[in-house]
Amino acid sequence: KKQSGESCDDREFSKIVSDYMMYLLIMQPKLMSEVAGIGTIRFRDTLAEAERFFKGRHVKNLRDMKRASKTVLSVSNDIEPMNVKGDR
């Protein structure tokens, strides 16, 4: 069983990785889009989905990481991701 401090460390690490992935997606799309094959298709799909997500929530400046993070974190997570997206 993990101690509460370890759980906090895991959350902090997850947030750091999430922030970095968001940075790559929004600020460095060319770097991410260089991935070949199915990765390129998934990248484009993910980028389009992220743009729709933020547009639907009236986030106009995608470089406003603080607002983008708050918007993502405000989404209800009552439904398991697999039940929402499946394996597309």
Beta strands, then each sheet from edge to edge (+ up, - down):
end
